């Protein structure tokens, strides 16, 4: 007696549809679904979806015509390339759709304003900050203290890249405004006040605000010697406000004047008692 044998073989997928996103795209779009229609000769069209940078597998007859079309593209995604989108099925066929994200790249920039001032100082009720890309003002925000007296702020929806796909480096600038309103004896009209334009207001040392660690009165710095590598190289003639802080005007032994940023990177120990300021970098005088 002869017995016949039959077996059921599992059909192996022979059509792969891949979705590639070229370049960067938002992290939150990693679960975004892209929609397609698969048309196989002699069969009903089939709709399916594929996630970004993922693939979908199908088992289809070999040697039949097929067409795969991407439909209803998500906003800001452009179809830039299709490989084997139409043709005849083979033992193994790979179809690849490539998209590029051309939408805006936006970030939130958060921070906190902190205050270092003598006890009892009256703080303003609000401050104004400017977010800048180089010299261009991107956003302006008014900051007030919250219920916990913290001066936190957030710039929202800020472009992360420029038109050349370079990441933008932002700076934050505080707009200072004087909280003081002064009435001078004998000056009783705006016209009289204009006559004092450009005048200096002098305060007795006994009435001056107390200094914090690392702070100096400008008047105390005038005339002190600048020492570098154990030698006197010049004298501080004064300090001026610059875009990134104070600048020390140093008069060299030759009589030449140089401006040096009055910062810890350039000045070390400053000893008012001996009248000396340590210069850390000689090259700033070149």
C-alpha positions as CSV (number, residue, x, y, z in Angstrom):
1,X,0.0,0.0,0.0
2,X,1.3,3.4,-1.0
3,X,0.7,6.3,1.3
4,X,0.6,9.8,-0.1
5,X,2.1,12.6,1.9
6,X,1.2,16.3,1.8
7,X,2.6,19.2,3.8
8,X,1.6,22.8,4.3
9,X,4.5,25.2,3.7
10,X,4.4,28.7,5.3
11,X,4.5,31.3,2.6
12,X,7.5,33.6,3.0
13,X,7.0,37.3,2.5
14,X,8.5,38.4,-0.9
15,X,7.5,42.1,-1.1
16,X,9.0,44.6,1.3
17,X,7.9,48.3,1.4
18,X,10.3,50.5,3.3
19,X,9.9,54.1,4.5
20,X,13.1,56.2,4.9
21,X,13.2,59.8,6.3
22,X,16.2,61.6,4.8
23,X,18.1,63.8,7.3
24,X,16.7,65.1,10.6
25,X,13.1,65.1,11.6
26,X,11.3,65.8,14.9
27,X,11.5,63.1,17.5
28,X,7.8,63.2,18.1
29,X,7.3,62.1,14.5
30,X,9.0,58.7,15.0
31,X,5.5,57.1,15.5
32,X,4.0,59.0,12.5
33,X,2.2,56.8,10.1
34,X,2.7,57.1,6.3
35,X,-0.2,55.8,4.1
36,X,0.0,53.7,1.0
37,X,-2.1,51.8,-1.5
38,X,-0.9,48.4,-2.9
39,X,-2.4,47.3,-6.2
40,X,-1.7,43.8,-7.3
41,X,-2.9,42.5,-10.7
42,X,-6.0,40.6,-10.3
43,X,-6.6,41.6,-6.6
44,X,-8.4,44.4,-4.8
45,X,-6.3,47.4,-3.8
46,X,-5.0,47.2,-0.3
47,X,-4.4,50.2,2.0
48,X,-1.6,50.0,4.6
49,X,0.6,52.2,6.7
50,X,4.3,52.3,7.6
51,X,6.1,54.2,10.4
52,X,9.1,56.4,9.7
53,X,12.3,54.4,9.1
54,X,10.3,51.1,9.2
55,X,9.2,48.5,6.8
56,X,6.1,46.4,5.9
57,X,6.2,42.9,4.5
58,X,3.7,41.2,2.1
59,X,3.3,37.8,0.5
60,X,2.2,38.2,-3.1
61,X,2.2,36.1,-6.3
62,X,5.4,36.0,-8.3
63,X,5.3,37.4,-11.9
64,X,2.4,39.7,-11.6
65,X,2.2,43.5,-12.1
66,X,2.1,45.7,-9.0
67,X,1.9,49.4,-8.1
68,X,2.5,51.0,-4.8
69,X,1.4,54.6,-4.2
70,X,2.0,56.9,-1.2
71,X,-1.1,58.9,-0.4
72,X,-2.1,61.7,2.0
73,X,1.5,62.8,2.8
74,X,1.8,64.2,6.4
75,X,2.3,68.0,6.6
76,X,5.9,69.1,6.0
77,X,7.0,65.8,4.5
78,X,8.0,65.8,0.9
79,X,8.4,62.6,-1.2
80,X,11.9,62.9,-2.7
81,X,12.6,59.4,-4.1
82,X,10.8,56.1,-5.0
83,X,12.6,52.9,-5.8
84,X,10.7,50.1,-7.5
85,X,7.3,51.7,-6.9
86,X,5.9,49.8,-9.9
87,X,6.9,46.7,-11.7
88,X,6.5,42.9,-11.7
89,X,6.8,40.9,-8.5
90,X,9.8,38.6,-8.2
91,X,11.0,36.0,-5.7
92,X,11.9,39.0,-3.5
93,X,11.1,42.6,-4.3
94,X,12.2,45.7,-2.2
95,X,10.3,48.9,-2.6
96,X,11.7,52.1,-1.0
97,X,10.0,55.4,-0.4
98,X,12.2,58.3,0.8
99,X,10.8,61.5,2.3
100,X,12.4,64.6,3.7
101,X,11.1,66.8,6.5
102,X,10.9,70.5,5.4
103,X,8.9,71.9,8.2
104,X,10.1,74.3,11.0
105,X,12.5,73.2,13.7
106,X,11.4,74.9,16.9
107,X,12.7,74.7,20.5
108,X,11.9,76.2,23.8
109,X,14.6,78.2,25.6
110,X,14.2,78.3,29.4
111,X,16.2,80.1,32.1
112,X,16.1,81.9,35.4
113,X,17.1,85.3,36.4
114,X,19.1,85.4,39.7
115,X,20.0,88.3,41.9
116,X,23.2,88.9,43.8
117,X,22.8,92.1,45.8
118,X,23.1,93.4,49.4
119,X,20.4,92.4,51.9
120,X,17.5,94.8,52.0
121,X,17.9,95.8,48.3
122,X,14.6,96.6,46.7
123,X,14.2,94.6,43.5
124,X,12.3,95.9,40.5
125,X,8.8,94.5,39.9
126,X,9.7,93.2,36.4
127,X,12.6,92.9,34.0
128,X,12.8,92.7,30.2
129,X,14.8,90.2,28.3
130,X,15.7,90.1,24.6
131,X,16.6,86.8,22.8
132,X,19.1,87.5,20.0
133,X,20.6,85.7,17.1
134,X,23.7,87.7,16.6
135,X,22.5,91.3,16.4
136,X,19.0,90.4,15.4
137,X,16.3,90.5,18.1
138,X,14.3,87.3,17.8
139,X,11.9,87.7,20.8
140,X,11.3,90.0,23.8
141,X,9.9,88.9,27.1
142,X,8.8,90.6,30.3
143,X,9.7,88.6,33.4
144,X,8.1,88.9,36.8
145,X,8.7,86.8,40.0
146,X,6.4,83.8,40.6
147,X,4.7,82.9,43.8
148,X,8.1,81.3,45.0
149,X,9.9,84.6,44.1
150,X,11.7,82.9,41.2
151,X,12.3,84.8,38.0
152,X,11.9,82.0,35.5
153,X,11.2,82.5,31.8
154,X,10.6,80.5,28.6
155,X,11.0,81.6,25.0
156,X,8.7,79.2,23.0
157,X,8.6,78.2,19.4
158,X,12.2,79.4,18.6
159,X,13.8,78.3,15.3
160,X,16.6,75.8,16.0
161,X,18.3,76.0,12.6
162,X,19.0,78.7,10.0
163,X,18.3,78.5,6.3
164,X,21.6,76.7,5.7
165,X,20.7,74.0,8.2
166,X,23.2,75.3,10.8
167,X,22.1,75.3,14.4
168,X,21.6,78.8,15.7
169,X,23.4,80.0,18.8
170,X,21.2,82.4,20.8
171,X,22.2,85.0,23.4
172,X,19.9,86.6,26.0
173,X,20.3,90.2,26.9
174,X,18.7,92.1,29.7
175,X,17.4,95.5,29.0
176,X,18.3,97.7,31.9
177,X,16.2,100.6,33.1
178,X,16.9,102.8,36.1
179,X,14.4,102.3,38.9
180,X,15.5,105.6,40.5
181,X,13.6,108.8,40.4
182,X,15.7,111.7,41.8
183,X,14.6,115.2,42.8
184,X,17.5,117.6,43.1
185,X,17.1,120.7,45.3
186,X,16.6,123.8,43.2
187,X,15.8,121.9,40.0
188,X,12.0,122.3,39.7
189,X,11.3,121.9,35.9
190,X,12.3,119.7,33.0
191,X,14.0,122.7,31.4
192,X,16.2,123.2,34.5
193,X,17.0,119.4,34.6
194,X,18.2,119.6,30.9
195,X,21.0,122.0,32.0
196,X,22.5,119.1,34.0
197,X,22.7,116.7,31.1
198,X,26.0,114.9,31.1
199,X,26.8,115.8,34.8
200,X,28.0,113.2,37.3
201,X,26.2,112.5,40.5
202,X,28.8,112.0,43.3
203,X,27.9,110.0,46.5
204,X,30.0,110.1,49.6
205,X,31.7,106.9,50.3
206,X,29.9,106.6,53.6
207,X,26.6,106.5,51.7
208,X,27.7,104.0,49.0
209,X,26.3,100.6,48.7
210,X,28.3,97.8,50.4
211,X,30.4,95.7,48.1
212,X,30.0,92.0,47.5
213,X,33.0,89.6,47.2
214,X,34.8,90.3,43.9
215,X,33.3,93.8,43.5
216,X,35.2,97.1,43.4
217,X,34.4,100.7,43.1
218,X,35.7,102.0,39.8
219,X,37.4,105.0,41.6
220,X,39.5,102.6,43.7
221,X,40.8,100.8,40.6
222,X,42.1,104.0,38.9
223,X,45.8,104.4,39.2
224,X,46.7,100.8,40.4
225,X,49.6,99.0,38.7
226,X,49.0,96.2,36.3
227,X,51.5,93.3,37.0
228,X,52.2,90.5,34.6
229,X,54.8,87.7,35.1
230,X,56.2,89.7,38.1
231,X,56.7,92.9,36.1
232,X,54.8,96.2,35.9
233,X,53.4,96.5,32.4
234,X,51.0,99.5,32.9
235,X,48.4,101.3,35.0
236,X,44.6,101.2,35.0
237,X,43.4,104.6,34.0
238,X,39.7,103.8,34.3
239,X,36.9,101.4,33.5
240,X,34.2,101.6,30.8
241,X,31.0,99.7,30.1
242,X,31.2,97.5,27.0
243,X,28.8,95.2,25.3
244,X,30.0,92.1,27.3
245,X,30.9,93.9,30.5
246,X,33.4,96.4,31.8
247,X,36.7,97.2,29.9
248,X,39.8,98.3,31.8
249,X,41.7,101.1,30.1
250,X,45.4,100.2,30.7
251,X,48.1,102.7,29.9
252,X,51.3,100.8,29.1
253,X,54.8,101.8,30.2
254,X,55.2,103.1,26.6
255,X,52.2,105.4,26.9
256,X,50.1,103.3,24.6
257,X,46.5,102.6,25.7
258,X,44.9,99.2,25.6
259,X,41.4,98.0,26.6
260,X,41.2,94.7,28.5
261,X,38.0,92.9,29.5
262,X,37.7,93.2,33.2
263,X,36.9,89.6,33.8
264,X,38.3,86.7,35.7
265,X,39.8,85.1,32.6
266,X,42.2,88.2,32.2
267,X,42.6,89.6,35.7
268,X,43.7,87.5,38.7
269,X,44.3,88.9,42.2
270,X,43.5,92.5,42.7
271,X,45.1,94.0,45.8
272,X,43.9,97.5,46.5
273,X,46.1,97.8,49.6
274,X,49.3,97.4,47.5
275,X,47.7,99.0,44.5
276,X,48.3,96.1,42.1
277,X,46.2,94.1,39.7
278,X,47.5,90.8,38.3
279,X,47.2,90.4,34.5
280,X,46.9,86.7,33.6
281,X,47.3,87.0,29.8
282,X,50.0,89.2,28.3
283,X,48.8,88.6,24.8
284,X,45.7,90.8,25.4
285,X,48.1,93.8,25.3
286,X,49.5,93.0,21.8
